Amino acid sequence: MNDNFMITKKDHQTFYFIGVTTGKSSIMKIFPLWMQILGYSDVIIEGIDHKIHDDPQSYRNSVAQIKFDPLSLGALVTTHKIDLLTAAKDMFDYLDPYAQITGEVSSISKQDGKLEGHAKDPISSGLSLDAILGKNYFGRTGGEVLCFGAGGAAIATFLHLAKKKEKGDRPSNFIFVNRSQGRLDHAREMIEKLGTDIQVKYIQNSDPKINDGILSQLPPRSVVINATGMGKDIPGSPITWGALFPEGSIAWEFNYRGELDFLQQAKAQVATRNIKVEDGWLYFIHGWTQVISQVLHVNLNKDIFLELTLAAETVRVK
């Protein structure tokens, strides 16, 4: 692989956002507010857009910018978490245990001259999911989990549930549905190492009508997740408008911006099926604050987190 990196020397301390359509994200307006609150008003944010499943050298160039430029502090990675680490794993000096288990990084930071990669999704998705479900949700309801998508965020959500100590906080069944087999194989490889008592199914499918059928087999009050990126990074939804959500179920869309077809489909059944609908805003807040804390090496207590959340709400793109 050709590693003749072209590094841009920055004039300001720079935090990067590595994604697909970074300029459309609310974080571009939120980040300066957060930096003022945290006392880092001289730190700026810069987006780096990659194509989905981009060329490995492109990912290595982005990592090199952070690794070799002193004023490039670190980055939050979305969408490309697995592909980036696959392409640039040798460039990291340290990977946290979650990154090693999941094979992904959502946070790139530096400590004592070393480049570090962290997988924050098990923490940020877990904090979000706990707020949605409460304690003993699966023990109380008998619901299961259907997750459309098997990428980093989906695996992180499973990992969070699998590590729950109380049986009632773990679903008896968890179903991954993904368009490509490779992501499913990656998920299976990771999960088989955990020794969990959750029964896991891996279904390769790209036909929304077949997904409708899978959805129809779930028991009431199940949790249905869209972790595909459809409705944000790519058009559409993993299900059709004819799909029926389980009675009393929770529909969780991981994204908070875009067309969000899946979210709209769930909202259309709130009255008829008693659906609880959640978008990805809280997940977005937890995900960003976790990575900012890592990159800037600051501790965020509950009071500061609340202040950051309220500031973000003032400029949220509806």
Residue frames as qw, qx, qy, qz and C-alpha x, y, z in Angstrom:
[[0.000, 0.889, 0.459, 0.000, 0.00, 0.00, 0.00],
 [0.410, 0.478, -0.023, 0.777, 1.35, 3.44, -0.97],
 [0.442, -0.757, -0.404, 0.262, 1.81, 5.46, 2.20],
 [0.372, 0.159, 0.029, 0.914, 3.28, 8.69, 0.86],
 [0.130, -0.759, -0.598, 0.220, 1.02, 10.74, 3.10],
 [0.171, 0.489, 0.099, 0.850, 0.33, 14.40, 2.38],
 [0.361, -0.564, -0.603, 0.433, -0.17, 16.03, 5.77],
 [0.035, 0.778, 0.193, 0.597, -1.75, 19.47, 6.12],
 [0.381, -0.080, -0.508, 0.768, -0.14, 21.50, 8.88],
 [0.203, -0.786, -0.554, -0.183, -2.95, 23.14, 10.82],
 [0.131, 0.482, -0.204, 0.842, -2.93, 26.67, 12.25],
 [0.546, -0.408, 0.234, -0.693, -5.56, 25.82, 14.89],
 [0.261, -0.099, 0.928, -0.247, -6.21, 22.89, 17.15],
 [0.564, 0.125, -0.420, -0.700, -8.55, 20.77, 15.02],
 [0.514, 0.033, 0.801, -0.305, -11.08, 18.09, 15.90],
 [0.243, 0.160, -0.704, -0.648, -12.19, 16.01, 12.91],
 [0.698, 0.192, 0.475, -0.500, -15.54, 14.49, 12.08],
 [0.035, 0.251, -0.855, -0.452, -15.08, 11.54, 9.70],
 [0.535, 0.342, 0.646, -0.424, -18.37, 10.61, 8.02],
 [0.433, 0.385, 0.708, 0.403, -20.37, 10.76, 4.81],
 [0.065, 0.739, 0.335, 0.580, -22.29, 14.05, 4.83],
 [0.480, -0.310, -0.477, 0.668, -20.64, 15.78, 7.78],
 [0.057, 0.119, 0.042, 0.990, -21.59, 19.31, 6.72],
 [0.466, -0.425, -0.463, -0.623, -25.28, 18.51, 7.24],
 [0.578, -0.334, -0.685, 0.291, -24.82, 17.43, 10.85],
 [0.345, -0.895, -0.192, -0.206, -26.05, 19.53, 13.76],
 [0.763, -0.426, -0.067, 0.481, -22.64, 19.08, 15.35],
 [0.484, 0.367, 0.124, 0.784, -21.21, 21.80, 13.12],
 [0.196, -0.717, -0.078, -0.664, -23.31, 24.37, 15.02],
 [0.777, -0.603, -0.154, -0.090, -23.20, 22.57, 18.37],
 [0.830, 0.016, -0.210, 0.516, -19.44, 22.01, 18.58],
 [0.251, 0.482, -0.177, 0.821, -18.45, 25.70, 19.02],
 [0.543, -0.633, -0.020, -0.551, -21.03, 26.08, 21.80],
 [0.931, -0.318, -0.162, 0.082, -19.67, 23.01, 23.55],
 [0.679, 0.235, -0.225, 0.658, -16.08, 24.21, 23.24],
 [0.088, -0.622, 0.135, -0.766, -17.03, 27.50, 24.94],
 [0.771, -0.536, -0.049, -0.340, -18.69, 25.61, 27.80],
 [0.950, -0.167, -0.093, 0.248, -15.68, 23.30, 28.22],
 [0.321, -0.858, 0.234, 0.326, -13.13, 26.10, 27.94],
 [0.583, -0.110, 0.601, 0.536, -11.67, 25.04, 24.60],
 [0.415, 0.800, 0.246, -0.356, -12.98, 27.84, 22.37],
 [0.073, 0.711, -0.538, -0.446, -9.79, 27.75, 20.28],
 [0.364, -0.043, 0.911, 0.191, -10.54, 24.19, 19.07],
 [0.526, 0.349, -0.198, -0.750, -12.32, 24.05, 15.70],
 [0.717, 0.121, 0.679, -0.098, -14.14, 21.19, 13.98],
 [0.287, 0.497, -0.551, -0.606, -13.50, 20.02, 10.42],
 [0.871, 0.169, 0.349, -0.301, -15.45, 17.39, 8.49],
 [0.008, -0.402, 0.820, 0.407, -13.87, 14.68, 6.35],
 [0.809, 0.250, 0.183, -0.500, -16.34, 12.98, 4.01],
 [0.149, -0.281, 0.907, 0.278, -15.58, 9.50, 2.73],
 [0.659, 0.049, -0.490, -0.569, -17.59, 7.40, 0.32],
 [0.847, -0.268, 0.326, -0.324, -19.23, 4.39, 1.97],
 [0.917, -0.046, 0.323, 0.230, -16.70, 1.52, 1.86],
 [0.252, 0.925, -0.247, -0.139, -14.07, 3.95, 0.58],
 [0.744, 0.466, -0.408, 0.253, -10.63, 3.07, -0.75],
 [0.790, -0.464, -0.244, 0.318, -8.39, 1.90, 2.12],
 [0.533, 0.136, -0.056, 0.833, -5.71, 4.45, 1.25],
 [0.148, -0.648, -0.177, -0.726, -8.22, 7.26, 1.73],
 [0.715, -0.658, -0.211, -0.105, -8.90, 6.04, 5.26],
 [0.786, -0.187, -0.123, 0.576, -5.17, 5.79, 5.95],
 [0.287, 0.449, 0.052, 0.845, -4.68, 9.38, 4.76],
 [0.412, -0.729, -0.164, -0.520, -7.30, 10.61, 7.23],
 [0.832, -0.510, -0.143, 0.165, -5.70, 8.70, 10.09],
 [0.688, 0.116, -0.048, 0.715, -2.26, 9.97, 9.10],
 [0.020, 0.699, 0.083, 0.710, -3.45, 13.58, 9.29],
 [0.632, -0.723, -0.031, -0.277, -4.32, 13.07, 12.93],
 [0.918, -0.246, -0.055, 0.307, -1.31, 10.92, 13.74],
 [0.685, 0.102, 0.048, 0.720, 1.38, 13.18, 12.29],
 [0.066, 0.648, 0.089, 0.753, 0.04, 16.76, 12.61],
 [0.263, -0.053, -0.653, 0.708, 0.57, 18.15, 16.13],
 [0.277, 0.074, 0.225, -0.931, -2.53, 20.38, 16.03],
 [0.653, -0.093, -0.534, -0.529, -4.83, 17.64, 14.74],
 [0.382, -0.403, 0.612, -0.563, -6.20, 16.42, 18.06],
 [0.283, 0.067, 0.950, -0.116, -8.40, 13.49, 17.11],
 [0.375, -0.001, -0.502, -0.780, -11.69, 12.52, 15.52],
 [0.634, 0.143, 0.603, -0.462, -15.13, 11.07, 15.86],
 [0.103, 0.158, -0.833, -0.521, -15.78, 8.39, 13.25],
 [0.640, 0.260, 0.485, -0.536, -19.26, 7.48, 12.05],
 [0.811, 0.486, -0.041, -0.324, -20.38, 5.07, 9.30],
 [0.642, 0.584, -0.490, 0.084, -16.75, 4.08, 8.55],
 [0.554, -0.669, 0.437, -0.234, -15.87, 2.66, 11.97],
 [0.904, -0.087, 0.411, 0.081, -15.10, -0.87, 10.76],
 [0.743, 0.605, 0.089, 0.272, -13.68, -0.01, 7.33],
 [0.073, 0.910, -0.312, 0.263, -11.34, 2.63, 8.75],
 [0.591, -0.591, 0.541, -0.090, -9.87, 0.32, 11.36],
 [0.917, 0.179, 0.335, 0.121, -9.53, -2.52, 8.84],
 [0.598, 0.740, -0.023, 0.308, -7.55, -0.20, 6.56],
 [0.164, 0.770, -0.345, 0.511, -5.41, 1.51, 9.20],
 [0.839, -0.525, -0.137, -0.045, -5.13, -0.85, 12.16],
 [0.814, 0.020, -0.145, 0.562, -1.33, -0.90, 11.98],
 [0.205, 0.598, -0.052, 0.773, -1.23, 2.88, 12.42],
 [0.559, -0.718, -0.032, -0.413, -2.66, 2.76, 15.94],
 [0.218, 0.448, -0.740, 0.452, -0.44, 2.36, 18.97],
 [0.152, 0.061, 0.827, -0.538, -3.32, 1.37, 21.25],
 [0.471, -0.263, -0.545, -0.642, -6.81, -0.06, 20.79],
 [0.444, -0.275, 0.536, -0.663, -9.16, -0.29, 23.76],
 [0.307, 0.013, 0.946, -0.102, -10.81, -3.65, 24.60],
 [0.555, 0.565, 0.448, -0.415, -14.10, -2.70, 22.90],
 [0.401, 0.719, -0.379, -0.423, -12.24, -1.76, 19.72],
 [0.017, -0.369, 0.921, 0.122, -10.46, -5.11, 19.79],
 [0.414, 0.226, 0.842, -0.259, -13.70, -7.03, 20.35],
 [0.512, 0.676, 0.380, -0.369, -15.80, -5.16, 17.78],
 [0.599, 0.144, 0.478, 0.625, -13.13, -4.47, 15.18],
 [0.160, 0.809, 0.346, 0.447, -14.13, -0.81, 14.95],
 [0.349, -0.242, -0.295, 0.856, -13.16, 2.63, 16.19],
 [0.035, 0.861, 0.460, 0.215, -15.48, 5.58, 16.73],
 [0.271, -0.954, 0.091, 0.088, -12.86, 7.67, 18.54],
 [0.765, 0.316, -0.139, 0.544, -9.33, 8.55, 17.43],
 [0.323, -0.942, 0.059, -0.072, -7.23, 10.37, 20.03],
 [0.605, 0.482, -0.445, 0.450, -3.65, 10.95, 21.10],
 [0.668, -0.738, 0.057, -0.079, -2.01, 10.39, 24.46],
 [0.555, -0.638, 0.452, 0.284, 1.70, 10.87, 25.20],
 [0.117, 0.579, -0.619, -0.517, 2.52, 10.86, 21.49],
 [0.189, 0.033, 0.971, 0.147, 0.66, 7.63, 20.82],
 [0.463, -0.027, -0.367, -0.807, -2.36, 7.24, 18.54],
 [0.233, 0.071, 0.885, -0.398, -5.28, 5.57, 20.32],
 [0.417, -0.151, -0.579, -0.684, -8.48, 4.07, 18.99],
 [0.248, 0.077, 0.767, -0.588, -11.57, 3.56, 21.12],
 [0.249, -0.358, -0.762, -0.479, -14.93, 1.98, 20.34],
 [0.145, -0.021, 0.446, -0.883, -17.33, 4.20, 22.25],
 [0.524, -0.155, -0.463, -0.698, -20.55, 2.84, 20.77],
 [0.542, -0.285, -0.785, 0.091, -21.07, 0.13, 23.43],
 [0.210, -0.287, -0.497, 0.792, -21.04, 2.94, 25.99],
 [0.204, 0.142, -0.060, -0.967, -23.04, 5.58, 24.09],
 [0.524, -0.151, -0.628, -0.556, -25.63, 3.18, 22.66],
 [0.454, -0.269, -0.804, 0.272, -25.90, 1.55, 26.07],
 [0.044, -0.237, -0.394, 0.887, -26.55, 4.84, 27.85],
 [0.385, 0.056, -0.285, -0.876, -29.22, 5.66, 25.25],
 [0.549, -0.153, -0.763, -0.305, -30.85, 2.23, 25.35],
 [0.310, -0.249, -0.758, 0.517, -30.97, 2.15, 29.14],
 [0.151, 0.191, 0.205, -0.948, -32.78, 5.49, 29.10],
 [0.508, 0.020, -0.475, -0.719, -35.33, 4.09, 26.64],
 [0.621, -0.126, -0.759, -0.148, -35.95, 0.70, 28.26],
 [0.545, -0.598, 0.294, -0.508, -35.48, 1.14, 31.98],
 [0.174, -0.387, 0.887, -0.185, -34.64, -1.79, 34.23],
 [0.399, 0.090, 0.897, -0.167, -35.84, -5.37, 33.68],
 [0.488, 0.367, -0.184, -0.770, -37.50, -4.48, 30.36],
 [0.508, 0.197, -0.763, -0.349, -37.21, -7.93, 28.83],
 [0.096, -0.093, -0.918, 0.374, -38.11, -9.64, 32.09],
 [0.312, 0.344, 0.431, -0.774, -41.25, -7.50, 32.30],
 [0.544, 0.484, -0.106, -0.677, -42.32, -7.75, 28.68],
 [0.775, 0.079, 0.619, 0.102, -40.92, -10.91, 27.10],
 [0.505, 0.831, -0.065, -0.223, -39.97, -8.78, 24.09],
 [0.831, 0.001, 0.289, 0.476, -37.15, -9.64, 21.72],
 [0.055, -0.754, 0.222, 0.616, -34.80, -7.52, 19.60],
 [0.723, 0.490, 0.392, 0.289, -34.75, -7.21, 15.82],
 [0.215, -0.738, 0.214, 0.603, -31.89, -5.14, 14.48],
 [0.706, 0.668, 0.187, 0.146, -31.76, -4.14, 10.83],
 [0.270, 0.845, -0.392, 0.245, -28.06, -3.68, 10.13],
 [0.925, -0.309, -0.078, 0.205, -25.03, -5.48, 11.52],
 [0.455, 0.654, -0.242, 0.554, -22.38, -2.77, 11.50],
 [0.349, 0.210, -0.578, 0.707, -20.49, -1.27, 14.40],
 [0.359, -0.262, 0.251, -0.860, -23.43, 0.44, 16.11],
 [0.845, -0.140, -0.288, -0.429, -25.57, -2.70, 15.86],
 [0.749, 0.059, -0.588, 0.302, -22.85, -4.91, 17.30],
 [0.116, 0.279, -0.482, 0.822, -22.23, -2.37, 20.05],
 [0.607, -0.282, 0.045, -0.742, -25.88, -2.48, 21.06],
 [0.903, -0.093, -0.403, -0.117, -25.80, -6.25, 21.27],
 [0.556, 0.211, -0.574, 0.563, -22.57, -6.14, 23.27],
 [0.208, -0.348, 0.342, -0.848, -24.17, -3.77, 25.77],
 [0.804, -0.221, -0.064, -0.549, -27.16, -6.08, 26.26],
 [0.860, 0.084, -0.495, 0.089, -25.04, -9.22, 26.44],
 [0.400, 0.248, -0.571, 0.673, -22.98, -7.75, 29.29],
 [0.501, -0.504, 0.054, -0.701, -26.03, -6.95, 31.42],
 [0.002, 0.248, -0.890, 0.384, -25.77, -8.81, 34.74],
 [0.507, 0.164, 0.606, -0.591, -29.49, -9.22, 35.38],
 [0.299, 0.184, 0.882, 0.316, -31.27, -11.75, 33.17],
 [0.233, 0.758, 0.578, -0.195, -34.33, -9.50, 32.86],
 [0.049, 0.824, -0.167, -0.539, -32.16, -6.85, 31.22],
 [0.104, -0.328, 0.793, 0.503, -31.14, -9.27, 28.45],
 [0.741, 0.245, -0.124, -0.613, -33.47, -10.37, 25.62],
 [0.802, -0.092, 0.589, -0.023, -33.89, -14.09, 25.05],
 [0.696, 0.377, 0.483, 0.374, -33.56, -13.59, 21.28],
 [0.013, -0.758, 0.184, 0.626, -31.69, -11.06, 19.13],
 [0.730, 0.451, 0.464, 0.220, -31.99, -11.06, 15.33],
 [0.138, -0.566, 0.339, 0.739, -29.53, -9.36, 12.99],
 [0.664, 0.592, 0.448, 0.094, -30.73, -8.71, 9.44],
 [0.176, -0.691, 0.323, 0.623, -28.18, -7.32, 7.01],
 [0.675, 0.659, -0.085, -0.320, -27.89, -6.86, 3.27],
 [0.509, 0.601, -0.615, 0.046, -24.34, -8.21, 2.99],
 [0.924, -0.220, -0.310, 0.041, -23.05, -11.45, 4.45],
 [0.552, 0.362, -0.417, 0.624, -19.69, -10.00, 5.45],
 [0.240, -0.506, 0.304, -0.771, -21.07, -7.85, 8.26],
 [0.871, -0.310, -0.048, -0.378, -23.06, -10.81, 9.59],
 [0.879, 0.108, -0.365, 0.288, -19.97, -13.01, 9.58],
 [0.247, 0.452, -0.411, 0.752, -18.08, -10.32, 11.48],
 [0.544, -0.460, 0.178, -0.679, -20.88, -10.09, 14.06],
 [0.958, -0.154, -0.193, -0.149, -21.05, -13.86, 14.45],
 [0.703, 0.282, -0.442, 0.480, -17.29, -14.13, 14.93],
 [0.017, -0.464, 0.400, -0.790, -17.35, -11.53, 17.69],
 [0.689, -0.361, 0.085, -0.623, -20.44, -12.86, 19.45],
 [0.926, -0.021, -0.375, -0.022, -19.29, -16.47, 19.50],
 [0.488, 0.299, -0.540, 0.617, -16.37, -15.34, 21.67],
 [0.287, -0.479, 0.233, -0.796, -18.67, -13.86, 24.32],
 [0.238, -0.116, -0.938, 0.221, -20.42, -16.96, 25.61],
 [0.355, -0.064, 0.180, -0.915, -23.76, -15.17, 25.94],
 [0.277, 0.254, 0.902, -0.212, -27.06, -16.85, 26.78],
 [0.459, 0.559, 0.073, -0.686, -28.89, -14.69, 24.21],
 [0.668, 0.268, 0.657, 0.225, -30.03, -16.71, 21.20],
 [0.065, 0.641, -0.252, -0.722, -28.79, -14.94, 18.08],
 [0.703, 0.469, 0.518, 0.132, -30.01, -15.28, 14.49],
 [0.150, -0.508, 0.381, 0.758, -28.14, -13.90, 11.49],
 [0.586, 0.576, 0.569, -0.023, -30.25, -13.29, 8.39],
 [0.224, -0.249, 0.425, 0.841, -28.82, -12.07, 5.10],
 [0.274, 0.655, 0.694, 0.116, -31.53, -10.20, 3.22],
 [0.136, -0.157, 0.113, 0.972, -32.01, -7.01, 1.23],
 [0.190, -0.415, -0.667, -0.589, -35.70, -7.39, 0.32],
 [0.231, -0.195, 0.354, -0.885, -37.92, -5.09, 2.45],
 [0.756, -0.154, -0.260, -0.581, -40.94, -7.37, 1.93],
 [0.757, -0.037, -0.625, 0.186, -39.07, -10.30, 3.48],
 [0.192, 0.154, -0.524, 0.815, -38.09, -8.01, 6.36],
 [0.538, -0.261, -0.020, -0.801, -41.80, -7.28, 6.83],
 [0.853, -0.145, -0.459, -0.202, -42.32, -11.00, 7.39],
 [0.556, 0.067, -0.608, 0.564, -39.48, -11.22, 9.92],
 [0.121, -0.240, 0.290, -0.919, -40.97, -8.24, 11.76],
 [0.683, -0.245, -0.230, -0.649, -44.40, -9.89, 11.88],
 [0.792, -0.099, -0.598, 0.071, -43.01, -12.89, 13.78],
 [0.211, 0.280, -0.556, 0.754, -41.85, -10.88, 16.79],
 [0.308, -0.558, -0.736, 0.226, -43.74, -11.03, 20.09],
 [0.107, -0.923, -0.244, -0.276, -45.46, -7.90, 21.44],
 [0.382, -0.914, 0.125, 0.053, -43.32, -5.17, 23.04],
 [0.841, 0.037, 0.160, 0.515, -40.19, -6.17, 21.12],
 [0.147, -0.796, 0.176, 0.560, -37.49, -3.65, 20.25],
 [0.729, 0.519, 0.346, 0.282, -37.02, -2.94, 16.53],
 [0.328, -0.711, 0.205, 0.588, -33.88, -1.06, 15.51],
 [0.676, 0.715, 0.088, 0.156, -32.85, 0.58, 12.27],
 [0.485, -0.693, 0.345, 0.408, -29.05, 0.57, 12.27],
 [0.757, 0.357, 0.430, 0.338, -28.69, 0.37, 8.49],
 [0.230, -0.343, 0.208, 0.887, -28.06, 4.03, 7.69],
 [0.079, 0.451, 0.705, 0.541, -31.07, 3.89, 5.36],
 [0.169, -0.877, -0.447, -0.057, -33.00, 7.13, 5.56],
 [0.289, -0.887, 0.139, 0.333, -29.80, 9.12, 6.18],
 [0.308, -0.517, 0.619, 0.505, -26.68, 7.92, 4.37],
 [0.017, -0.036, -0.829, -0.558, -28.67, 6.08, 1.70],
 [0.503, -0.110, -0.123, -0.848, -32.35, 6.40, 0.71],
 [0.674, -0.138, -0.632, -0.356, -35.20, 4.22, 1.88],
 [0.602, -0.442, 0.451, -0.489, -36.05, 1.91, 4.78],
 [0.018, -0.241, 0.970, 0.038, -35.37, -1.76, 5.55],
 [0.263, 0.378, 0.862, -0.213, -39.16, -2.35, 5.66],
 [0.011, 0.398, 0.567, 0.722, -42.12, -1.38, 3.48],
 [0.307, -0.188, 0.163, -0.918, -45.06, 0.86, 4.38],
 [0.764, -0.194, -0.408, -0.461, -47.14, -2.29, 4.62],
 [0.476, 0.096, -0.773, 0.408, -45.11, -3.68, 7.53],
 [0.592, -0.687, -0.210, -0.365, -46.78, -4.07, 10.93],
 [0.108, 0.492, -0.666, 0.550, -44.78, -3.40, 14.07],
 [0.424, -0.276, -0.840, 0.195, -45.49, -5.70, 17.05],
 [0.385, -0.796, -0.336, -0.324, -48.12, -4.39, 19.43],
 [0.551, -0.833, 0.024, 0.035, -46.58, -2.13, 22.07],
 [0.847, 0.081, 0.022, 0.525, -43.12, -2.35, 20.55],
 [0.230, -0.827, 0.131, 0.495, -40.28, 0.17, 20.63],
 [0.717, 0.588, 0.171, 0.333, -39.01, 1.44, 17.28],
 [0.424, -0.755, 0.165, 0.472, -35.53, 2.93, 17.57],
 [0.638, 0.723, 0.040, 0.264, -34.04, 4.81, 14.63],
 [0.724, -0.301, -0.057, 0.618, -30.33, 5.30, 15.20],
 [0.325, 0.248, 0.183, 0.894, -30.26, 8.52, 13.17],
 [0.017, -0.644, -0.483, 0.593, -31.80, 11.88, 13.99],
 [0.224, 0.649, -0.154, -0.711, -31.54, 13.62, 10.59],
 [0.017, -0.107, 0.846, 0.522, -32.40, 12.79, 7.00],
 [0.525, -0.152, -0.478, -0.687, -35.61, 11.45, 5.48],
 [0.219, -0.158, 0.815, -0.512, -35.83, 8.85, 8.28],
 [0.583, -0.052, -0.546, -0.599, -38.36, 6.66, 6.44],
 [0.492, -0.157, -0.836, 0.185, -38.24, 3.96, 9.12],
 [0.058, -0.173, -0.528, 0.829, -39.02, 6.53, 11.81],
 [0.420, 0.087, -0.121, -0.895, -41.99, 7.85, 9.82],
 [0.584, -0.078, -0.740, -0.323, -43.29, 4.31, 9.25],
 [0.362, -0.215, -0.789, 0.448, -43.20, 3.68, 12.99],
 [0.107, 0.149, 0.291, -0.939, -44.83, 7.01, 13.83],
 [0.483, -0.036, -0.442, -0.755, -47.71, 6.13, 11.50],
 [0.656, -0.230, -0.707, -0.129, -48.52, 3.18, 13.80],
 [0.064, 0.201, -0.597, 0.774, -48.26, 4.94, 17.16],
 [0.551, -0.080, 0.216, -0.802, -52.03, 5.12, 17.62],
 [0.852, 0.086, -0.294, -0.425, -53.02, 1.81, 16.00],
 [0.839, 0.090, -0.504, 0.182, -50.21, -0.38, 17.39],
 [0.581, -0.814, 0.018, -0.011, -49.25, 1.57, 20.54],
 [0.801, 0.274, -0.129, 0.517, -45.68, 2.03, 19.30],
 [0.384, -0.851, 0.063, 0.354, -43.06, 3.95, 21.26],
 [0.693, 0.626, 0.053, 0.354, -40.82, 5.76, 18.77],
 [0.496, -0.743, 0.155, 0.421, -37.29, 6.94, 19.49],
 [0.609, 0.766, -0.139, 0.150, -34.91, 8.75, 17.16],
 [0.835, 0.059, -0.230, 0.496, -31.14, 8.97, 17.46],
 [0.018, 0.872, -0.102, 0.478, -30.81, 12.37, 19.12],
 [0.655, -0.697, 0.266, -0.121, -29.87, 11.11, 22.59],
 [0.923, 0.012, 0.208, 0.325, -27.53, 8.56, 20.98],
 [0.483, 0.712, 0.011, 0.511, -25.99, 11.43, 19.01],
 [0.256, -0.872, 0.214, -0.359, -25.40, 13.45, 22.20],
 [0.825, -0.473, 0.307, 0.037, -23.91, 10.53, 24.11],
 [0.876, 0.275, 0.159, 0.364, -21.76, 9.49, 21.16],
 [0.360, 0.771, -0.085, 0.518, -20.26, 12.93, 20.66],
 [0.388, -0.825, 0.264, -0.315, -19.69, 13.73, 24.32],
 [0.925, -0.278, 0.223, 0.132, -18.00, 10.38, 24.90],
 [0.777, 0.365, 0.099, 0.504, -15.53, 11.00, 22.06],
 [0.097, 0.855, -0.105, 0.498, -14.92, 14.66, 22.91],
 [0.665, -0.702, 0.222, -0.130, -14.16, 13.62, 26.47],
 [0.920, -0.078, 0.225, 0.311, -11.61, 11.10, 25.17],
 [0.608, 0.574, 0.089, 0.541, -9.95, 13.40, 22.63],
 [0.002, -0.810, 0.142, -0.569, -9.69, 16.45, 24.91],
 [0.535, -0.024, -0.701, 0.471, -9.03, 14.36, 28.03],
 [0.269, -0.296, 0.254, -0.881, -11.79, 16.00, 30.06],
 [0.050, -0.250, -0.935, 0.245, -14.19, 14.45, 32.55],
 [0.337, -0.296, -0.313, -0.837, -17.88, 15.13, 31.97],
 [0.083, 0.152, 0.832, -0.526, -20.05, 14.90, 35.07],
 [0.133, 0.589, 0.796, 0.042, -23.85, 14.90, 35.04],
 [0.016, 0.818, 0.235, -0.525, -24.12, 18.67, 35.44],
 [0.057, -0.511, 0.492, 0.703, -21.80, 19.37, 32.52],
 [0.157, 0.177, 0.897, 0.374, -23.54, 16.74, 30.38],
 [0.124, 0.733, 0.640, -0.192, -26.88, 18.42, 31.08],
 [0.006, -0.770, 0.067, 0.635, -25.44, 21.82, 30.17],
 [0.109, -0.276, 0.725, 0.621, -24.08, 20.42, 26.90],
 [0.167, 0.407, 0.886, 0.148, -27.42, 18.74, 26.13],
 [0.103, 0.815, 0.428, -0.377, -29.37, 21.96, 26.67],
 [0.040, -0.649, 0.338, 0.680, -26.92, 23.93, 24.51],
 [0.167, -0.029, 0.857, 0.486, -27.25, 21.37, 21.71],
 [0.200, 0.591, 0.777, -0.084, -31.04, 21.58, 21.79],
 [0.085, 0.767, 0.129, -0.622, -30.92, 25.32, 21.00],
 [0.221, 0.599, -0.491, -0.593, -29.43, 24.72, 17.55],
 [0.514, 0.053, 0.855, 0.046, -30.82, 21.27, 16.76],
 [0.267, 0.177, -0.563, -0.762, -31.70, 20.79, 13.10],
 [0.604, 0.162, 0.581, -0.521, -35.33, 19.66, 13.14]]
